[in-house]
């Protein structure tokens, strides 16, 4: 499919994870909030035992003296109770469950808390180990994190977690048209460093009436691969449809492969608007002059970042792109 390079190892079929989806979400958050979980545990221990309606007494009076003794403990429990929002479902939104009633006029504290919690999550998951099969919810979270980091590093990834990532970003054959194919290729490249067969590269820029003219083309390597796609498509695409639950020999796989090829051809008809023979390397260079039409959802900032990246930072964000 678009977004999967031709040398990617076949991905095994996805495990049935419907029953563990909430578990994975909870595992991610629990790993992130180790410190907050400790506080939450303390709070639950401090929760008054007579919750059937008598809320007129103070927190300290309602507590079991065996669990919380002294004014410091009572004060801490009161602060926790004021911050937590116990009517929230912790599996749906653990942040709101732990500190849903926390108020900070500046918002800086919450932003700092988010940053620290996500940093903690990355640290814990990076150090986690997991078996290839029979994973627990926590191990599935670690496997997904490992897949994402390997994709960002440009390594080949053959785990089921990568296939789930593709589905999460809408990378399916049935959703592709010419414009949103270009949008998704750009989005996957910038957010996940996932380079597709239609990799764009900056070939040339020049000034025209005070504006920078952007000339994009397919990279020679990917262009050569695309030229051979017609010969390989009959066998290449069905082999890579396992993550979508389709056997390579099934009629559904053949239909899906046909849909992929049709979407590619539609996108290429838009992208390959002009062509000329490359003078230096003998490669055919194909032009895409109207990026706003090809990728209407891609922001100006994304294209500016693209220009800066592929020009070796020769051109900056101050350049106005035509």
C-alpha positions as CSV (number, residue, x, y, z in Angstrom):
1,X,0.0,0.0,0.0
2,X,1.0,3.6,-0.2
3,X,3.3,4.3,2.8
4,X,4.8,0.7,2.8
5,X,8.2,0.5,1.1
6,X,8.9,-2.4,-1.2
7,X,11.6,-3.9,1.0
8,X,9.5,-4.1,4.1
9,X,9.3,-7.6,5.7
10,X,5.9,-9.2,5.6
11,X,3.9,-8.3,8.8
12,X,2.3,-11.2,10.7
13,X,-1.5,-11.1,11.1
14,X,-2.7,-8.9,13.9
15,X,-3.6,-10.5,17.1
16,X,-7.2,-10.1,18.2
17,X,-6.8,-7.2,20.5
18,X,-10.4,-6.0,20.9
19,X,-10.5,-7.5,24.4
20,X,-7.3,-5.8,25.5
21,X,-7.7,-2.4,23.9
22,X,-8.8,-0.7,27.2
23,X,-6.0,-2.7,28.9
24,X,-3.4,-1.2,26.6
25,X,-4.7,2.3,27.2
26,X,-4.7,1.8,30.9
27,X,-1.2,0.3,30.8
28,X,0.2,3.3,29.0
29,X,-1.2,5.7,31.5
30,X,-0.4,3.6,34.5
31,X,3.3,3.4,33.4
32,X,3.3,7.1,32.9
33,X,1.9,8.1,36.2
34,X,3.9,6.0,38.6
35,X,4.2,8.8,41.1
36,X,0.6,9.8,40.7
37,X,-0.6,6.3,41.1
38,X,1.1,6.1,44.4
39,X,-0.7,9.2,45.5
40,X,-3.9,7.7,44.1
41,X,-3.3,4.5,46.1
42,X,-2.9,6.6,49.3
43,X,-6.0,8.5,48.5
44,X,-8.1,5.3,48.0
45,X,-6.7,4.1,51.3
46,X,-7.8,7.3,53.0
47,X,-11.3,7.3,51.4
48,X,-14.0,7.4,54.1
49,X,-15.5,4.0,54.8
50,X,-19.0,5.4,55.4
51,X,-19.7,6.7,51.9
52,X,-23.4,5.9,52.0
53,X,-24.5,9.5,52.5
54,X,-22.8,11.1,55.5
55,X,-20.5,13.7,54.1
56,X,-21.1,16.3,56.7
57,X,-18.1,15.3,58.8
58,X,-14.5,16.3,58.1
59,X,-12.2,14.1,56.2
60,X,-10.0,13.5,59.3
61,X,-13.0,12.4,61.4
62,X,-14.2,10.0,58.7
63,X,-10.9,8.2,58.3
64,X,-9.8,5.0,59.9
65,X,-7.2,5.9,62.5
66,X,-5.3,2.8,61.7
67,X,-4.6,4.0,58.1
68,X,-4.1,7.7,58.6
69,X,-2.8,9.1,61.9
70,X,-1.8,12.7,62.6
71,X,-2.6,16.1,61.1
72,X,-0.1,15.8,58.3
73,X,-1.7,12.7,56.9
74,X,-5.2,14.2,57.2
75,X,-4.0,17.4,55.4
76,X,-2.4,15.3,52.6
77,X,-5.6,13.3,52.2
78,X,-7.7,16.4,52.0
79,X,-5.5,17.8,49.3
80,X,-5.7,14.6,47.3
81,X,-9.5,14.5,47.7
82,X,-9.8,18.1,46.5
83,X,-7.8,17.4,43.4
84,X,-9.1,14.0,42.3
85,X,-12.3,13.5,40.4
86,X,-13.5,10.0,41.3
87,X,-16.6,10.0,39.1
88,X,-14.3,9.9,36.0
89,X,-13.6,6.5,34.5
90,X,-9.9,5.9,35.0
91,X,-9.6,3.7,31.9
92,X,-11.2,6.4,29.8
93,X,-9.2,9.4,31.0
94,X,-6.8,8.7,33.9
95,X,-5.6,12.3,33.9
96,X,-9.0,13.6,34.7
97,X,-9.5,10.8,37.3
98,X,-6.3,11.7,39.2
99,X,-6.4,15.5,38.9
100,X,-9.6,16.4,37.2
101,X,-10.5,19.0,39.9
102,X,-7.0,20.6,40.0
103,X,-7.2,24.2,39.1
104,X,-4.2,26.3,37.9
105,X,-5.0,29.7,36.4
106,X,-1.8,29.8,34.4
107,X,-2.0,26.3,33.0
108,X,1.8,26.0,33.2
109,X,1.6,23.4,35.9
110,X,-0.6,21.1,34.0
111,X,1.6,21.5,30.9
112,X,4.7,20.6,33.0
113,X,2.9,17.7,34.5
114,X,2.0,16.3,31.0
115,X,5.6,16.7,29.8
116,X,7.0,14.9,32.9
117,X,4.4,12.1,32.7
118,X,5.1,11.4,29.0
119,X,8.9,11.5,29.6
120,X,8.4,9.0,32.4
121,X,6.3,6.8,30.0
122,X,9.0,6.8,27.4
123,X,11.7,5.9,29.9
124,X,9.7,3.0,31.3
125,X,8.6,1.6,28.0
126,X,12.1,1.9,26.5
127,X,13.5,-0.3,29.3
128,X,10.6,-2.9,29.1
129,X,11.0,-6.3,27.6
130,X,8.2,-8.4,26.1
131,X,7.7,-11.8,24.5
132,X,6.7,-12.0,20.8
133,X,3.4,-13.7,21.6
134,X,1.1,-14.0,24.6
135,X,1.7,-10.5,25.7
136,X,0.0,-8.9,28.6
137,X,-1.6,-5.4,28.3
138,X,1.6,-3.8,29.6
139,X,3.8,-5.8,27.2
140,X,1.6,-4.9,24.3
141,X,2.0,-1.2,25.2
142,X,5.8,-1.7,25.3
143,X,5.7,-3.6,21.9
144,X,3.8,-0.7,20.3
145,X,6.3,1.8,21.6
146,X,9.1,-0.3,20.3
147,X,7.5,-0.5,16.9
148,X,7.0,3.3,16.7
149,X,10.6,4.0,17.7
150,X,12.0,1.6,15.2
151,X,9.8,3.2,12.4
152,X,11.1,6.7,13.4
153,X,14.7,5.3,13.2
154,X,14.1,4.0,9.7
155,X,14.4,0.4,10.6
156,X,12.3,-2.4,9.1
157,X,9.6,-3.4,11.4
158,X,7.6,-6.6,11.0
159,X,5.5,-6.5,14.2
160,X,1.7,-6.4,14.4
161,X,1.9,-3.1,16.3
162,X,3.1,-1.4,13.1
163,X,0.1,-2.6,11.2
164,X,-2.1,-1.3,14.0
165,X,-0.3,2.1,13.7
166,X,-1.1,2.1,9.9
167,X,-4.8,1.5,10.6
168,X,-4.9,4.2,13.3
169,X,-3.7,6.8,10.9
170,X,-6.2,5.7,8.2
171,X,-3.7,4.1,5.9
172,X,-6.1,1.7,4.1
173,X,-6.7,1.2,0.5
174,X,-10.4,2.1,0.7
175,X,-9.8,5.6,2.0
176,X,-7.4,6.7,-0.8
177,X,-8.1,9.3,-3.4
178,X,-5.6,11.4,-5.2
179,X,-5.6,14.4,-2.8
180,X,-5.7,12.6,0.5
181,X,-3.1,10.1,-0.6
182,X,-0.7,13.0,-1.0
183,X,-1.7,14.5,2.3
184,X,-1.2,11.2,4.1
185,X,2.2,10.6,2.6
186,X,3.4,14.0,3.8
187,X,1.8,13.4,7.2
188,X,3.3,10.0,7.7
189,X,6.7,11.3,6.7
190,X,6.8,14.2,9.1
191,X,5.0,12.6,12.1
192,X,6.4,9.0,11.9
193,X,9.4,9.2,9.5
194,X,7.5,6.5,7.5
195,X,8.6,6.9,3.8
196,X,6.3,5.6,1.2
197,X,6.9,4.5,-2.4
198,X,6.1,8.0,-3.6
199,X,8.8,9.7,-1.6
200,X,9.0,13.4,-2.5
201,X,12.4,15.1,-2.8
202,X,13.3,18.7,-3.3
203,X,15.0,18.9,-6.7
204,X,15.4,22.6,-7.3
205,X,14.3,26.0,-6.0
206,X,14.7,29.4,-7.6
207,X,13.3,32.9,-7.2
208,X,10.5,34.2,-9.4
209,X,9.1,37.7,-8.8
210,X,10.3,37.7,-5.2
211,X,8.9,34.3,-4.3
212,X,10.5,31.0,-4.0
213,X,9.5,28.5,-6.7
214,X,9.2,24.9,-5.3
215,X,10.0,22.1,-7.7
216,X,9.3,18.6,-6.3
217,X,10.0,15.2,-7.9
218,X,9.9,11.5,-7.0
219,X,13.3,10.2,-5.9
220,X,15.0,8.2,-8.6
221,X,15.0,5.0,-6.5
222,X,11.3,5.2,-5.8
223,X,10.6,6.1,-9.4
224,X,12.4,3.0,-10.6
225,X,10.5,0.9,-8.1
226,X,7.2,2.4,-9.3
227,X,8.1,1.6,-12.9
228,X,8.4,-2.1,-12.0
229,X,5.3,-2.0,-9.8
230,X,3.0,-3.3,-12.6
231,X,5.0,-6.5,-12.9
232,X,5.3,-7.1,-9.2
233,X,1.8,-5.9,-8.0
234,X,0.1,-9.2,-8.6
235,X,2.2,-10.9,-6.0
236,X,3.5,-8.0,-3.9
237,X,0.3,-6.5,-2.6
238,X,-1.5,-9.7,-1.5
239,X,1.5,-10.7,0.6
240,X,1.2,-7.5,2.5
241,X,-2.5,-7.6,3.3
242,X,-2.1,-9.9,6.3
243,X,-2.4,-7.0,8.8
244,X,-5.9,-6.3,7.3
245,X,-7.0,-9.9,8.1
246,X,-6.8,-11.1,4.4
247,X,-5.1,-14.3,3.3
248,X,-2.8,-13.7,0.3
249,X,-4.7,-16.3,-1.8
250,X,-8.2,-15.1,-1.1
251,X,-10.4,-13.3,-3.5
252,X,-10.7,-10.4,-1.0
253,X,-7.0,-9.9,-1.1
254,X,-7.1,-9.7,-4.9
255,X,-9.9,-7.2,-4.8
256,X,-8.0,-5.1,-2.2
257,X,-4.8,-5.3,-4.3
258,X,-6.8,-4.0,-7.2
259,X,-8.1,-1.1,-5.1
260,X,-4.6,-0.2,-4.0
261,X,-3.3,-0.2,-7.6
262,X,-6.3,1.9,-8.7
263,X,-5.7,4.4,-5.9
264,X,-2.0,4.6,-6.8
265,X,-2.7,5.2,-10.4
266,X,-5.2,7.9,-9.5
267,X,-2.6,9.6,-7.3
268,X,0.1,9.2,-9.9
269,X,-2.0,10.8,-12.6
270,X,-2.1,13.9,-10.4
271,X,1.5,13.8,-9.3
272,X,3.1,13.0,-12.7
273,X,1.8,16.1,-14.4
274,X,5.0,17.0,-16.4
275,X,8.1,14.9,-17.2
276,X,11.4,15.5,-18.8
277,X,14.6,13.5,-19.1
278,X,17.2,14.1,-16.4
279,X,20.4,15.5,-18.0
280,X,22.8,14.2,-15.4
281,X,21.6,10.7,-14.3
282,X,19.3,9.7,-17.1
283,X,16.3,9.5,-14.7
284,X,12.9,10.8,-15.6
285,X,11.9,13.7,-13.4
286,X,8.2,14.2,-12.8
287,X,6.9,17.5,-11.7
288,X,4.1,18.4,-9.3
289,X,3.5,22.2,-9.7
290,X,0.2,22.6,-7.9
291,X,0.7,21.4,-4.3
292,X,-2.4,23.2,-3.0
293,X,-4.6,21.2,-5.3
294,X,-2.8,17.9,-4.6
295,X,-2.7,18.3,-0.9
296,X,-5.2,20.9,0.2
297,X,-5.1,19.8,3.9
298,X,-1.3,20.2,4.2
299,X,-0.4,23.5,5.9
300,X,2.0,26.1,4.6
301,X,4.2,25.3,7.6
302,X,4.6,21.7,6.6
303,X,5.8,22.7,3.1
304,X,8.2,25.2,4.7
305,X,9.6,22.5,6.9
306,X,9.9,20.3,3.8
307,X,11.8,22.9,1.9
308,X,14.1,23.6,4.8
309,X,14.8,19.8,5.4
310,X,15.6,19.0,1.8
311,X,17.6,22.1,1.0
312,X,20.0,21.5,3.8
313,X,18.5,24.5,5.6
314,X,19.7,26.7,2.7
315,X,16.2,28.2,2.5
316,X,14.5,29.4,5.7
317,X,11.0,29.9,6.8
318,X,11.1,33.5,5.8
319,X,11.0,32.5,2.1
320,X,7.6,32.9,0.5
321,X,6.8,29.9,-1.6
322,X,5.0,30.2,-4.9
